[in-house]
Amino acid sequence: MVQIPPLSSIYEPALDQGLVPDFVLRRGIRHLLSRRVAQLQQADKVSYIKALKEREAIADNTKEANEQHYEVPTEFFKLCLGERMKYSCCLFEDGANTLNEAEVKMMELYAQRAGLVDGMTVLDLGCGWGSLSLFLAERFPNSKITGLSNSATQRESILQMAADRGLTNVEIITGDINYYAMDRTFDRIFSIEMFEHMKNYSALFTKISKWIKPETGRLFVHVFAHQTTPYDFKTEDDNSWMARYFFTGGTMPCEDLFLWFQQEVEVLDRWTVNGQNYAKTSEEWLKLLDSNKKKAMPILVKAYGEEGAYMWLQRWRVFYLSVAELFNYNRGNEWVVVHYLFKRR
C-alpha cells in the first residue's frame, strides 16, 4: 500500500471533497513512492525481523481492520469487486481479459500450486467474502471447506451465498487469530492476503502448524510484498493516511520474509507474481466504483452518515487509485505478490 504525503489541514479536506484531480493524485503518489524506495534502501531489515519475533501479539488492531474493511456493508463491495467478490490481487497475465476472468484465473492457480485434489479437507484463513471458499466448494464438491473470518458480517454473507448456490460443503467460523484455537487438522490451508495484518509470524506459524496434517498437509500463502524490505504501517507517521483509514496495524512483508520464520513450518516452494496484476485489479475496482457512484451513496450514508458518505466515497477512490499506482511502480517489479507453499515440520 502507499501512504499519502503529510495530510495537513490543507491536503486532507481537499482529498475528502474530491477536489484533487486524479492525474495530480497519481503524480503525487509516484513521487512519494520514489521517496519510499529511497528510504527502504537505508532500512535495517534484520532488526525489523527480530522485532517482529518479539512482538507480544500475533496481530494488532484487529478491531480497526474489521471496521475499516470487513464490517463495511457487503452491498458496497458488490459494486466495486468482481462477481466472485475477490478482495485481493487477481491474475490478468494468464489470458484473462476481464476482472471476473482474472478472479477465477488466480484462484485456479492457488489450487494448482497447493496441489489440491477433490476430497481433501480445506481451511481458508481470513476468508474475506468467501471468494475462495465458495470457489473451492464448487470446484471440489467432495471436499469440506472451512473458512475462518474475523467478521460476523462476512460470515452471514458467505453462508447466504452458499445457500443460494446449493453448496452444502461450506462451514464458516468467526474468530480472532490471536485467540482462536481448534483441535483439527486439514489437508490444505489457504491464506490470501491475511498475513499482511499480522505481526509475530513465529507465533502465527506455530499456531497454524498444528492445523496442518503431518507429512501430507500443506499451507499455501498469498501476500503482497516489497521486493526487498518489510515495514509497518504506523498511524503516528507523518504519512499516515493509509494507516489511519485503511490499514491500521498493517505490515508490508518482503519477498523473502517468511524464510526467516521456519521453526515450525518449512518452505517447499515460492513464486513471485508481477505487481501489475494487482495494479490492473485495483484499476478495475476503481472503474466499477465510479460507474456505480449513485448506487454506492445510499449504502455509504447508511455506513457513515449523511455528512461522511461523500467523504468516504472519495477516500475509497483514493485507496483504489493508490493501490494501483503502488503495484504499477517500476513496471510491477518493486511491489509484487508472493505465493508460498509450506509443510509442517
N, C-alpha and C positions, 0 to 999 in steps of 0.2 A: 504494500500500500504506500501511498505518497502522503506527505504532510504539506499543508499549505503554509505560506510564509507567515511571520508573526501577524496574527489577526487582531489588530488593534481596533479601536472603535471606528476606524475608517474602513478597514477591509471587510470585516465580518458582516456588518449591516449591508454592504454593497452586494456581497455574495448572497445573503439571505433574501434580498429583494430582487435578485436576478438582474442586477444592473451591469454585471461584468460579462461582456460578450464571450462566447466560447473560444474564439480564436485567441483572445487575450489570456483567458484562463489557461489554455493549452500551452502557450508560450511561457507563461509564468511557471507552470508546473515543470516543463522541460528544463528551465533554468534551475529550479530547485533540485531537480533530480541530478543535474551535473554537480551541484554543490554537495549533495548527499553522497555521491560516488567518491568525491574527493575526501570527504570526512571518513568514509569507511576504509579508505586506504591507510588511515592512521590508527584505526581501531585495534584494540588488544583482544583478539579473538579467543586466545587461550584463557585469559582471565574471565571473559564473559561466560565461557562454557563452565568454568569452575564455579562461578557464581550461580549458574542455573542448577548445578548439582547440589548446592547448599540451600536452595530455596525451601521454605517450610511447606508450601502448598504445591500440589500438582498444578493447579490452575488458580489464577487470580481473577477477581471481578466477574465471576460467572453471572451474578445478578445483572450487572451492567450489560454484559454480552447479550443476555436474553432481551433486555429492554431495547437495545439498540437495533437488533435484527429480528430475533426469533419470536418476540411477542408482538411485533408489528402485525396488523391484520393480514391474514393469508391472502385476502382478496387483493391487497395492494400488490403483492408479489406475483399474483396471477396475471397482472397487467404488464409486468416487466420481464419475467422469465419465460423460458420456452415451455412447451406443453407438458414436459415431464418435471417442471419445477426444479431443475438442477441449479442450485445456488453455488456454483463453483465452476472452475475452468472447463470448457468444452473443447472438443477436438475438431478443428477445421482442416488440418493439413492432410487428412486421410480421405479426401474426396467429398467432404461434406460441404454443401452449398448454402444450407440454412441453419439457423440456431437449433431447430428441432432435430435435424440430422446430426449436428455436432454433439448434441447431448448424448444421443444413442451411441455414436462412434466412441466417445470417451468411455462410456460405461461398458461397452463391449471389450474395450482394451483392458479395463480393470479385470474383468472375468478371465480374459486370456492370460494376462500376466500373473494372476493369482493362481492359475491352474484349477479354476472352479469347475466341477462337474455336477450333474444333476444328482440329487440325493444327499449332498453334503449339508451339514448344519452351518449356518452363517450368522455372524454378528456384525451389524452395521453401526459402528460407533459414531455418535454425533450425526444422526441420520437426516438432519435437516427436515425438508418437507417430504421426505420419503422417496426421492427420485431413484436412488439406487436400490433401496429395499423393495420397492414396487417393481422396478425393472427386473431384478433378480428373481422375485417371486413369479413373474410372468415367464421368464426365460427358463427357469429351473423349477418346474411345478412340483417336483418331488423333494425339494429342499425346504427346510423350515428356516424362515428368515426372521431374525430378531433384531429390532432396531432399538438403540439407546439414545434418548434425546433429553436435553435439559429443559425442554419446553412442553408444558401441558397443551398449549395451543397447537403445536405441531403434532403431538400425538393424536389429538382429536381429528385433525385434518387428514393425517395419513390413514387412520383406521376407516374414516369415511370413504376415502378414495379406494381403499382395498375392498370395502364392501360394494362400492359402485361397480368395481371391475370383477366382482365374483371371486376374489382371491381369499383363500382360507388358510394360507400358509404364512401369514404375516402376524408378528407379535411386536408391539411397541411398548417399551418400558420408559418411564420418566425417572431420571436420576441425575445427580451431580457427580461427575467423575471423581471429585475429591473424596466423596464419602460412599459412593455406591459399591456394593460388594455382592458377589453371587458365587455359588458353588457349582459352576457349569463350565464345560469346555466346548470349543467349536472347531470344526474342520477349517473354516476360513473366517478371518476377521478383517473387515474393511474399515478404514478411517479416511474420510475425504474432507480435507481442509478443516479438521478439528484440532490437529496438533499445534496450529498457529495460535490457539487460545490457551496453550499450556505453557508451563514454566519448568518444573522439575521433571525432566524427562527420565531420570533414573527411577524416580518413584512411579512415574506413569508406566514405563515398560515393565517394572516389577509387578504392578497390578495386572496389566494386560497379559503378561506372560502366563499367568495362572489360568487364563481363559483359553489359551491356545492348546489344542490337543498335542500331547507329547509325540515326538517323531514326525507325524504326518501333517500336523496343523501348520497353518501359515497365517501371517499377518501382512496385509497389504496396506500401505500408507501413501496417500497423495497429499503433498503440501506445496504451497508456493514458497519461493525462496530467493534470496540474493545469491549470486554465483559464488561469492567467497566469504561473506561476513554476516553473521547474525546480529540482530539488535532488537531492542524493546521499543514499544510504542508507549511513550510516557506523557501523561496528561499535564505534567508540570513543565514540559519543554515549551520553549517559545513557539515552535512549530507544532502545536498540539491539536490542530483542528481534527485530524483523522482519529487521534487517540480519544479525544473528548466525546466525539459524536458517533463514531462507528467502530472503534477497535480498542476500547479501554482494556488495559491489561494484556494486550496482544503481543505476539512475538513474530518477528521476521526471521525464520530459520535461514541457514545457508545450505548449499547443495550437499555438503558432506557432514552436516551437523550430527546426524544420528549414528555415524560411525564412531562417535565418541561415547555412545551410550549402549554398549553391547554386553553389559554384565549379565542380563537375564535373557536377552534375545541375540540372535546372530543374523547379520545381513547376508542374504543369499544373492540378491541382485539389486541393481539400481539403474533407473532410466531418467533421462532429462528430456522434458518436453519444452520446445521453444515458447517463450513468453508471448509471442504474437498471437498464439491461440487464445490466451486469456484477454489480450487487448481486443481481439475481434469479438470475443464473448461479451465483454463489457460494453463495447460499442453497440452491439445488438440490444443489450438491456436498455441502454440509453435511448435508442431509437423507439423501442416499444413504449418506454415511459413517456416520451414526447408525443407519441401518437395516441396515447391513452390519458392525456392530462385531464380531460373533462371527467372521465370515469374515476380517475385517481383522487380528485379533490374531495368528493364526499367521504371517501374512505379515510383520507388524511385528516379531515375535520373531525371525524369520529375518534381518531387516534390522538391527535394533537390539539384539538380545539380550533375554533374559528380563527384566532389570531396566529396560531402556529402552523396551520395547514400549508399555506403558500411558502412559508419559510422552509418547512421540511421538504416540500416538493423541490425547492432549489437545492437543498442540501443533498437530497438523493441524486439529483442531476450531477452535482459536483463530485459526489462519491463515484458514480459510474464513470464519469469523464476522467477522474484521477486514476482509477484503476486501469483504464485503457491506456493512458499515457505512460504510466509506470511500466507496464509489461511490454509496451512497444519500444521502450528506450533501448538504444544500441541494437536495433533490429531483433529485439526479443532475446538477447543473449545476456543481459545484465540481471534482470529479474526473470525467473523461469518457474516451471513446475517440475517437481521431482517425484518419482514413484519409487518406493522402497518395497522389497519383499523380505520378510523376516521369518525365521523359525524360532521355536523355543529352545533354549539351551538345556 
